[in-house]
Structures are given as C-alpha cells and as structure tokens.
C-alpha cells in the first residue's frame, strides 16, 4: 500500500510520461500498458507508449492500441517519468529503448515475475499475483480514479492471458474476484475477449504448427521435449513469430514431459526460446542461465546462437533440473 501511495504521488507530481513493455508483447504486457496509459490520461498527463515490437493483430480490439508507437518514435521525446511494465529486466524492452529513452526524473518498474530485477528508481514487484494487470488493478483501486469500461477490458485481457484463461495455479481466488469485478464494470463479454485472443487463427498458423510438430524430439526418458521453427518455415507458411505463440503448450501436454522447449530462429540467426514445465521443474531458473526469466512454469530467453546449438545447450542444462 505504501508503494502504491508513493507511486501515485510521483504520477501526480509530473506531467510527461513514457510507457513500454517487453519485446514480443503478450496480453498482459499490452493490457497493463494500455490500462495504465488510460489512467494517466485521466489524471491529465501527457502519455506516450513506445514498444520495440508491434501490437499483434489479436490485441487490436483493445481500446487505444493504435497509440502504441514504435521504438524509433521516442527519439525526440524526453519524459519526466518512464514506466516499464511486465519486463523482468530493462534489457527486455529492446536495445533502442533501453539505451535511448531516458527519463528526466524517474524510472518505474512494475512487474510480477519472480526473476524480476530491481532496475527502477521505483520498483513494484509482486511475484505472488497473477499478472502485471492485477497489480495495475490493485493500484488504481487505491486512487480516486474509477476503473472504467476501457480500463476494465484491458485488465481483464491481461488477467485472462497470463492465467491461461484462469487454468494456471497463479489464478487465485483474488484473481477470480478481480475478474468478476472487471466483467461487471466493463461493457464486454468474456467469451468475445477469449475469441479475439485465441480463436482468430490464420490458416498459415495451422500449416506452421504442422511443420513444427514434425521437428518434435524427446529425450530417451521422455522428460524433455523440443520443437523448433526456422525462418524458412515462416516464409513457406507466410507467418511471423507472433504465430508461434502457444506452440510450446502443445508439447508441454505430453504426459511424460517435465520440460518443453520451443526454439525459434530469428532473422539474425539467433534464437528465441519458450520454456514450459508441468511443475516439477523451475524453468525460470533454467531461463536465467541464458539471461532470461519468467515464471516457474512458463519462461523464456534469447540466445545468441543458431537454433540447433541453442536446443543442444538447453537440453543439457534442463537435464540438471530433472528429478528421478
């Protein structure tokens, strides 16, 4: 509560704000970012949003998504306060924003990942909550600004995404109470939010999943599963890295698997990695070995090596976490 009061005081004291989140933003990143921007606008502040990667099409139903600018647009903007949401580390917002966007007075770090670094002048890190959207909900509730319909749908989207549609263990009774409150406030139907995020699947993604599952390999004990996606596979199916979201969950569901690894070849030849666990292995610790992070059951990282080298390194490291 004290940290929320300090944050509100900071927001009231200054006028110009920049907001950003991690590369390849997901529902929680975009939902919490948009919700906070709407809140700051209600305070009469100048707010601009800058992300390294564009808003995926499935989140373009959210209010004011078009206000999110690319990283290069920040070059002549000097905010009083720079707020970074859901990023784990400052480097995860991307190299351009990390090096070029400098706040006059303060950097605010709001996050819920257990691996989050305290890189801000103000650090609100609550790893026991479901999502950064839940933190923003609780913060706004302590202020005199009411959560309106626009904020509600943004926060609900964040909660829904980061809890796996309220299936994961981070969906606590409090998370469900917050979701119910947001549904009552907002002029939206939960099934429509779900449909926008999870059911508008382009045909190319189905073809890409078909190609990807052909790369499936398991270790001899069946406890580590790997898949990979190359640039040629993306080109052939006319898809992008955004379309890979969710693929790792397909192999996580294999009954013998403790660690699921999905490696995507990036345009520069390096690797983007998604890690999942059934709960026996802390994949956040595994990701941290490669300067990544996230949650015990869902984490990620980037490795500056080709995809085949990255898979080999990840499997060898993952074996150290497997318990008999």
MOQUIQUI-V11658 format. One record per backbone hydrogen bond with DSSP energy under -1.0 kcal/mol. NH is the residue of the N-H (numbers start at 0). CO is the residue of the C=O. Records with the same first field share a line. If there is no record, write none. Layout:
# MOQUIQUI-V11658
NH: CO + CO
This chain:
# MOQUIQUI-V11658
4: 0
5: 1
6: 2
7: 3
8: 4
9: 5
10: 6
11: 7
12: 8
13: 9
16: 45
17: 80
18: 47
19: 82
22: 91
29: 25
30: 26
31: 27
32: 28
33: 29
34: 30
35: 31
36: 32
37: 33
38: 34
39: 35
40: 36
41: 37
43: 40
44: 39
45: 14
47: 16
49: 18
50: 68
58: 55
59: 56
61: 58
64: 61
66: 63
67: 64
68: 48
72: 69
73: 70
74: 71
76: 73
79: 15
80: 15
81: 105
82: 17
83: 107
84: 19
85: 109
88: 86
91: 88
92: 89
93: 90
97: 93
98: 94
99: 95
100: 96
103: 78
104: 79
105: 79
107: 81
108: 121
109: 83
110: 123
115: 112
116: 87
118: 116
120: 106
121: 106
123: 108
125: 110
128: 125
134: 130
135: 131
136: 132
137: 133
138: 134
139: 135
140: 136
141: 138
142: 139
151: 147
152: 148
153: 149
154: 150
155: 151
156: 152
157: 153
158: 154
159: 155
160: 156
161: 157
162: 158
163: 160
164: 159
166: 162
167: 162
170: 167
171: 169
175: 171
176: 172
177: 173
178: 174
179: 175
180: 176
181: 177
182: 178
183: 179
184: 180
185: 181
187: 185
191: 188
192: 188
193: 189
194: 190
195: 191
196: 192
197: 193
198: 194
200: 198
204: 201
206: 202
207: 203
208: 204
209: 205
210: 206
211: 207
212: 208
214: 211
215: 212
216: 225
218: 223
221: 218
224: 258
225: 216
226: 260
228: 262
233: 229
234: 230
235: 231
236: 232
238: 233
242: 239
243: 240
244: 241
246: 243
249: 246
251: 247
252: 248
253: 250
256: 253
257: 222
258: 222
259: 275
260: 224
261: 273
262: 226
263: 271
264: 228
265: 269
268: 265
270: 302
271: 263
272: 300
273: 261
274: 298
275: 259
276: 296
277: 257
282: 280 + 295
285: 281
286: 282
287: 283
289: 286
290: 287
291: 286
292: 299
294: 297
298: 274
299: 292
300: 272
302: 270
304: 302
309: 305
310: 306
311: 307
312: 308
313: 309
314: 310
315: 311
316: 312
317: 313
318: 314
319: 316
320: 317
